[in-house]
Amino acid sequence: MKFPIHLVRRLVLMIGGEAMQSGFHFALNIALLHMLSAQGYGLFAIAMVMGGVGLSYIRSLTAVPASIWMGKSTNSAGVDAHDVAFGTAALVVALLMAVGTAVLMHLLGDPSGIAAGCFVGAWSLRSHMRTAFFARRQQVIVSISDAAFTIAGTVFAGLAIWFAGAALQTVFYALAAANLIGIFVLVRLARRTIRISFRMPTRRRYTKLWRQLCWSAFSATTTNIQGQCLALLVAGIAGPAAYAPLAAVLVFFAPLRIISLAFVNMTQPELAKLMRLGETRRVWAQAKIWSVVMGLGGLTYGCAILFVLPMIKSQALQDASVGFIGLFVIANFVPIMLYIMPRIILEILGDFRIVAFVTMGGAIVGLALIAVLLAVASPPWALLGSAVSETFVLVASWYFAHHRMWNIEHPDQKRDSLLGSWRRRAFTFAAVKR
């Protein structure tokens, strides 16, 4: 199996743009960590979590389906039609996330809820547009747009901190404005007219795919519960201030999420094309290669961060043991990096139902363990429950991806998965009972 050098070059280009954004978010987090109280930084971290929730819904409902179906389209008309349908849906999702964020932040006691909502909505919309342009293989334009966002964000956030004393409302508005500038540069350089349509053909095109997308929506919900239940439970039970030390350590691992997102944007259209051509062996071989690379990279990065964490001094940490928290965070992120590839494969195959069941199982495990640990131990121990949840998703994702690829490569020797066997037995039992 020849190592995909062209994908490496594309990944380097994409990570360049992602690295700029990651560096900006990292620097802003560090600045606010030293300027805000534990309560203030906890609220800022919750807003960033809601941004992550928005990105996951955008990814599941619009960005990933757009990337897959645009990649499968055989002509430019089909690409444009799917672009309009999923772009319109992305606008609706972004607006809903903006409203939901504003309400949640208000309930948590943040007077700048509207500003946080504007930030999350703009961030979500730009995320979809980046993925759509990646699907069109316009990586250079996306990278320039990322640079524009980073420069604008640095300037606006710097002015907000300098003149407003790091007031959360001003910082959130600065981030929203930077995202809008990134969108403007993306559209301007691509010389494309952004088309939003709620006409019947567009709605019909989107609803035609809803049978698969409804499972993607359910998967996004369970993924958010499974992935963000730590932040929401800690903030809801112990308060935003209790979540601040965990958020302060987690921010050092944010580049891993950025890199993983760039990796998905790079590989998904390529693997979707290979799968359409019947190159299942190449897809499976690349899945194994990239999983080793991502897993070892995540572990190495985490070990390096452990040496940096003791140098952090902030009132938001509240004398928490950052090294102890860091070990648990590594136990969370290594499984995440390892199950990226099987999840991509399941999504390419349209198995959103399997993804939904896997993340639902992880969510149940995570919610139960985190709730128990918060009741009997300090908040940092809640990370252990989250790590068990991610490990569950890792094992299940590889199992179901391997099962699906086996059945594709051996059509005469198809096997039932554990879930398929359970469903068949349940159906048989129900039929007999009737």
Steps between C-alpha positions, in 0.01 A plus 500: 500500500659826383487778758265777373752783458248725324275478805793594722560814294132588519494436873797733554321772306180456697671481836673828417164676504376303798821573690451874461151477646611264771787729596267797521244315715778367719653846553159651576425226753833555675445878509150467645616229739728757666248786487164348592374356825420130526132582439578716196741254344255217566231689307741566214588129492131404491451733200789325326337166581177623339709598198621140488140380521410728211790370293396140565141564387624687194740217427236227535202671334660708225881500466575126489194412284591787266858376475386143432225574246697774326787251472267238353345742246612433144442853362522863614122542499464228762778652709333843491157358582626319808701807599188717500289245688752436775606866518141603566469234768827622655360853533195365685712286732735793573208726593352235729836453672532876548162517672567191711836633614354838597231332711742259672753771583224715646385212720858450624515864607687656209362844404678472163290213375402671173863574418594135565214392275626720216846350538378138495267563203769667287758236593262217406414655163866558410579139592247372247627729227859389561403135459299574185797677342727214605264269311551724197877454548561870565732449795717803424203737513387346827848547646501868399158541659631338817787748503254789462293366791810460716629851429159660551439298816836596645443870432137510615556286811810705589302823475217347705738395777690830494204737503227292667705323765432151361124542530348179370236677294758700303725198447210293364399777259864525387507125427170520311633785285820309424300197383289720272816648348630148439174416318521818291859428390409139417212604276687790341807301402299206370298740282188305569153630570365353821157365422246435774172351389191384686316411180335163456777335287759585766281376782418185305868429436582531869196306626575223251814434697333542838459128561877482536543849641249443781736238635784746450301753707443240769869413482594866541280521808645188659851610400450832674362329808788254494767760424373806686318341795812558711483879462123524527472273803788661689374852423139405575568313826809669642479834316709670226780578748551127570538434129767772459805285604393220267443747215841659563673164442271394215587814305857375462363197316277702267759478216433126485134565421599756238742256338242223504245729332754591230573131457130420450462782247800364311423129492121479482455617137798289390378184672144558378633508145703181553198327651287602201763343273493178703851541644403359839841349572671836451246668726551245777879512467500879524274479803755284683799712399345831597366363829851402608630843401220687680517283813875528544486870421233559765692304763826683426330837510332418831826395663663825386214704649551331839835678527340839427201481734690556831610842370142632487407738778149645514226576749260303279687178581403524868807299612391195298758234407552571129725196455231269636241660271743477206537122532125453484475737202758290311288193576211685333676627190698193391180294442349796313795509261479123454132480404504780241564262209235235571246777551591655164451161335159447661390848391619445143300177488195690624484300824388796707273267696798296619688818592194615694476174697872504576498857629175436688670213682796722576268775622318266737827368641644850533195660661467222755867493600544879507187547712619236748853641515373855556291370790787325676817682389637836390425633146836392345404135556208553259760481223539129577136440408549694179811292415305173545230640271754585226657154530158340455449701179849401380439126535149509354599720204779269390281194546217627281732653238687169469173310474367726221822485300512121535148465359584730208815306412333160550145531363454121500604463865308778668493499879259657744641751745404482866248778443362330190459170685329676788258679267422174316431316826286789626298498176452124512390516864254779423355305206452188711345705780245648262 
